[in-house]
Amino acid sequence: MIKPIITNIKDLKRPCTPVAKNDNIKDILADLKDTLTAHPGGLGLSANQIDYDKAICYIKILIGIDPEKKPHYKEVVLINPKIIEKDNPIKVTNEGCLSFPGITVVTKRFIYITVEFLDENLKLQARSFQDYESLAIQHEIAHLLGLTIFDFKWKAK
């Protein structure tokens, strides 16, 4: 089901609770996918952005465009994600968020990260991400922690 995206920063500042092995997450995953699909400009969505208090995020990573100019994505589902390694901080220009339409912020993120997480079958995984994937995943994990793009604003030295 397509859910409204939370735009109230006070609501977005509440950290999510971890998913437990007995939690039924199928509805949350379906709603994340449906809602993100309804917002083609977005590449990721966290459960708290659609009013679920669970540490789950859904990300679409662009893998190519076919001859008819149709984009193709791979889906990444992260449950209870935790960044366990990070390297090479960079300045990201114009990072936006579906919760703050029309607003972009210059942020500081890492090019390389390794994330430990549960997959959609609740099996423990660890995977490394880089470049754009890394940036999108850091953005969504931050949401789960109650942080927004404004918390990662680039501060010149």
ZIRA-V84151 format. One record per residue. N is the residue number from 1. BURIAL is 1 if it has 16 or more other ideal C-beta (glycine too) atoms within 10 Angstrom, else 0. Layout:
[[N & BURIAL] [N & BURIAL]]
//
This chain:
[[1 & 0] [2 & 0] [3 & 1] [4 & 0] [5 & 1] [6 & 1] [7 & 0] [8 & 0] [9 & 0] [10 & 0] [11 & 0] [12 & 1] [13 & 0] [14 & 0] [15 & 0] [16 & 1] [17 & 0] [18 & 0] [19 & 1] [20 & 0] [21 & 0] [22 & 0] [23 & 0] [24 & 0] [25 & 1] [26 & 0] [27 & 0] [28 & 1] [29 & 1] [30 & 0] [31 & 1] [32 & 1] [33 & 1] [34 & 0] [35 & 1] [36 & 1] [37 & 0] [38 & 0] [39 & 0] [40 & 0] [41 & 0] [42 & 1] [43 & 1] [44 & 1] [45 & 1] [46 & 1] [47 & 1] [48 & 1] [49 & 1] [50 & 1] [51 & 0] [52 & 1] [53 & 0] [54 & 1] [55 & 1] [56 & 1] [57 & 1] [58 & 1] [59 & 1] [60 & 1] [61 & 1] [62 & 0] [63 & 0] [64 & 0] [65 & 0] [66 & 0] [67 & 0] [68 & 0] [69 & 0] [70 & 0] [71 & 0] [72 & 0] [73 & 0] [74 & 0] [75 & 0] [76 & 1] [77 & 1] [78 & 1] [79 & 1] [80 & 1] [81 & 1] [82 & 0] [83 & 1] [84 & 0] [85 & 0] [86 & 0] [87 & 0] [88 & 0] [89 & 0] [90 & 0] [91 & 0] [92 & 1] [93 & 0] [94 & 0] [95 & 1] [96 & 1] [97 & 1] [98 & 1] [99 & 1] [100 & 1] [101 & 0] [102 & 0] [103 & 0] [104 & 0] [105 & 1] [106 & 0] [107 & 1] [108 & 0] [109 & 1] [110 & 1] [111 & 1] [112 & 0] [113 & 1] [114 & 1] [115 & 1] [116 & 0] [117 & 1] [118 & 1] [119 & 0] [120 & 0] [121 & 0] [122 & 0] [123 & 0] [124 & 0] [125 & 0] [126 & 0] [127 & 0] [128 & 0] [129 & 1] [130 & 0] [131 & 0] [132 & 0] [133 & 1] [134 & 1] [135 & 1] [136 & 1] [137 & 1] [138 & 1] [139 & 1] [140 & 1] [141 & 1] [142 & 1] [143 & 1] [144 & 1] [145 & 1] [146 & 0] [147 & 1] [148 & 1] [149 & 1] [150 & 0] [151 & 0] [152 & 1] [153 & 0] [154 & 0] [155 & 0] [156 & 0] [157 & 0]]
//
